[in-house]
Amino acid sequence: VLRGWPHSYAGFFADTGAFLMKNAKVKLCLQASLMNENLLLEDCNPESDFQDWSWQGNSLMNRGTQSCLSVVGANRVQTSPCGSADYTSWDCSNSLLSPLGSSQGYLVANRKEVTLNNTRGPKAQWQDIADRSVCEEKAEQDRYFLAALASTHVYDQAVGNATLALGIDQEELEWLLWFFRREDPSTWNYSILLLSLVAMILGLVLLAINIVRNRKRKIHMYREAAQTTQQAELEANQALMPVQEYSPAELQKQEPVPQDQKPGEVVVQWKDGTVTSLYTE
């Protein structure tokens, strides 16, 4: 229903009626430039959207740039936004393309560019990749358009059934069909881009918090280790102090040795300080 709805015919034909425009003389295809509005003649590449053209009524639209083939000035040909002041309608006859309602000449391949010229030879003849005239592509698309117009009553009936089933009026349903038929992913792309940006910022914030916490934890562990080491050293020093106070060297200095003591004699120092021999003679 969305594809066949009358307001979506242009988008439908742009998808199904695309073709390559190959010059009969130089055997190169007409290609639109993404960087500017110039036209190029390049080797035919069916995979390139910039070589895909489609008839939109009497205009030729490029799928890659979504712009139309237009005439600027006397004989210069380029692409311009469809519907702009430079928008050009084309008359197609016997593989020849000429501006509609003008006597400027025909679209001619000249080396690596295209211009308008009064030449009617092979340089002015344009074909598709199967060597069919681009005029046949236009006639075929016109037949599709007439067939679609003849079958609009089927889609009107479908819309009426959907209106009854959903309980909404036809105008609102048509707006919904138009909204979802646009196939414009810009809103979705911008939403995903914004969500990705928010996720990246949140990830950076969490990473910064984690780094700060790890640094603080390492500093705290280092301080605890330093305090433990200092406490152990202090306890060891306190344990060594009595031993140092009563070392044998100091004891020998403190205890008086009788000068008249004989070898083998046992002496006793009493509490009052007197020293006597244990075994007298």
Buried (B, 14 or more C-beta within 10 A) or exposed (E): EEEBBEEBBEBBBBEEBBBBBBBBBBEBBBBBBEEEBBBBBEEBBEEBBBBBBBBBBEBBBBBBBEBBBBBBEEBBBBBBBBEEEBBBBBBBEEBBBBBEEEEBBBBBBBEEBBBBBEBBEBBBBBBBBEEBBBBBBBEBBEEBBEEBEEEEEEBEEEBEEBBEEEEEEEEEBBEEBEEEBEEEEEEEEEEEEEEEEEEEEEEEEEEEEEEEEEEEEEEEEEEEEEEEEEEEEEEEEEEEEEEEEEEEEEEEEEEEEEEEEEEEEEBEEEEEEEEEBEEEE
